[in-house]
Amino acid sequence: MILEELMLDLMYHLPNNKRVRDLEITSELMIMLRSTITREHTPIVVAGEPATAMYFIVSGQAKAEVGGHSIVLGPGDVFGADALLRSGPYDATVFADTPMRILVLSAQDLIVLLRKYPTLKRRLERQSVKREKLRQSADKDRARRATL
């Protein structure tokens, strides 16, 4: 989603001076990303382990196990960013449900980008807050359904 948002912003929503800035961020990000292919059923991250990277799904499907629930992830989805922003462990165990191509951004490279581009940090933090609100809402819904 982050890559998609950056590209959409570049093309449609930003004034010229901000388009140039986002193009710089995107260009630098693309240089830092490492492409990898992951086999089916391979764990990518494990809940509780220190976060070392964030991941962008290019193709294939993954499952994230969070609090006893499974979430299906696919092309365009990103995981690991929240843990990196908190400098904490991963919240979920994510494994490849099918063969996958993923792009990996190391924690060190993310730190470089966030220091150089504070707007990117604010954008990631806003997305993290949105995801947390969605998780909390889903948890409340599950709890409500369990009591019925």
Secondary structure by P-SEA (a helix, b strand, c coil): caaaaaaaaacccccaaaaaaaaaaaaaaaaaccccccccccccccccccccbbbbbcbbbbbbbcccbbbbbccccccaaaaaaacccccbbbbbcccbbbbbbcaaaaaaaaaacaaaaaaaaaaaaaaaaaaaaaaaaaaaaaac
